[in-house]
Amino acid sequence: MPILNPQMECISRSELKKLQSERLIKQVKKMYERVECFRKRMDEKGLKPEDIHGVDDLHLLPFSYKQDLRDYYPFGLFAEPLSNIVRTHASSGTTGKRIVVGYTKNDLDMWAECVARMMTALGVTKDDVVQVSYGYGLFTGGFGAHGGAEKIGALVVPMSSGNTALQIQTMIDFGVTVLCCTPSYAMYLGEEVERLGVKDKLKLRVGILGAEPWTENMRKKIEAALGIKACDIYGLSEVLGPGVSGECEYQSGMHVWEDNFIPEIIDPDTGEVLPLGAKGELVFTSLTKEAFPIIRYRTRDICSLIAEPCKCGRTHLRMSKPTGRTDDMLIIRGVNVFPSQIEEVLLKVSGNKITPNYQIVLDRVNNTDTFDINVEMSEAFFRDDVKSIENLEKTIVNQLRSMLGIGAKVHLVNPQTIVRSEGKAKRVIDNRKGKI
């Protein structure tokens, strides 16, 4: 596959470290002068910008947290005056005060290049038709994918999310070759394509999917349903948006664009930096972001970094697929459970008997957690005999107990009874709040 920016994407590790150090020193100085929150944290640690001589000193710097964005809402963490800001994005604020991020013109150009690098690594060219089915608006997904596709010169179809029937018809009519959306929505599109019997009318070959954790088994399901190569893209608004990292054609981890972002893996409990290859919490430092730079931001995503060279020739570190988030972790009867673990079990044992649609329902009865999982049957298996359904439920229960070390009640429910999402899937309903 071609490489968009070979000089930077294939830079030697020694030259990359030198570049990172130069940019880190400059970024720390700017933030100390312009960002009150960062300056206070530096002062608390007895640090001054001149104490930072390069990336080897990164571990000395204070962490940043999502709560900082709420505490300094809306623009208190910006390092540029509003006259230099050309765009803002924000979260929905459904779990608290919204977080707001900003971009200069240079930031938007850098963002577009990061996404374009990843798309190019998957063979996307100016001859492709890219349907962006991430949401537009204040969510970063739609505009992030849009900017990268435009930089390549591809034809962009800015569908946004919703109206699934029109999404599919547009794919057919416009000859769409690349789909950008969440994995759960890609799976839903695949179900509808099968129901309508139009798979042979699609020209799709690549899916660029992100914004939520998904397993390798989910990838296989999506690839089979849509006839595509399904690839992961990673990002978060606090650091940039989609495009901080992404897979290449070999799908062996997501390349982190280290000329713009330094990744670290830390122990989520102690904050200690872990060695390459260890699994822990992902932390990012932005090196080139102007409007909203951030130092050692704790993403809460759980993954590891891969140092071995990639077959594609790019020299940047890769990150594994996040297996979940520390703030998504469920504590059930004292046991730590990630929804992605449940998905992994369901997709392994299912065959074609269940769909990838499930919902975890938690409650508390008589001071004890209840743990129920509703799993949707496929149309074919729904017509099977009761005994077969009961046997599959037992199999899933046993596999889950083996994986999690805790028992769950599994309910196989009728097809099409679990609500589909056109954005991020809602997998967990926790009714325990306020119950003793």
Number of C-alpha atoms within 10 A of each C-alpha: 11 13 20 17 14 13 10 17 20 15 17 14 12 9 11 18 18 14 17 22 20 15 18 26 20 16 23 23 15 16 23 19 13 17 18 16 17 22 19 14 16 19 12 10 11 9 16 14 18 9 12 20 13 17 18 10 13 18 14 13 19 18 18 20 15 13 12 14 21 18 13 15 15 16 19 17 25 24 24 20 11 14 7 14 20 14 15 17 19 17 17 13 11 7 7 10 15 15 22 24 27 28 24 21 14 15 21 20 14 19 25 23 21 26 30 28 28 29 28 21 22 24 14 24 19 15 11 20 23 31 29 26 27 30 20 18 13 16 17 23 26 24 24 25 32 25 21 27 30 17 16 21 16 18 18 20 19 17 19 21 19 15 10 16 12 11 17 20 15 16 21 18 11 15 17 22 20 26 24 26 25 29 28 26 24 26 23 21 20 21 16 17 21 14 10 11 10 13 18 11 14 20 19 22 17 23 28 26 26 23 21 18 20 23 17 13 16 20 21 14 20 25 20 14 19 24 18 20 19 28 25 25 26 24 22 14 19 24 23 27 23 26 32 25 26 30 26 25 17 13 16 15 21 26 29 26 24 24 18 20 24 21 20 23 26 21 15 17 8 7 15 12 16 16 13 13 15 15 18 25 25 24 25 22 24 26 24 20 23 22 25 26 27 28 24 22 21 21 20 19 21 21 20 26 25 19 13 11 12 18 11 14 12 21 23 25 22 25 25 18 23 21 18 21 20 16 10 14 14 17 11 17 12 9 11 13 18 17 19 19 16 19 21 18 18 24 20 12 14 16 9 14 18 24 21 21 23 26 20 19 17 18 17 17 10 8 10 13 18 18 18 17 20 19 24 22 25 20 15 11 15 18 11 11 9 9 9 12 19 13 11 18 16 15 16 22 21 16 17 22 13 12 14 17 13 17 17 17 16 20 20 19 18 17 17 13 13 15 11 16 14 22 20 17 17 13 17 15 12 13 13 16 9 6 12 10
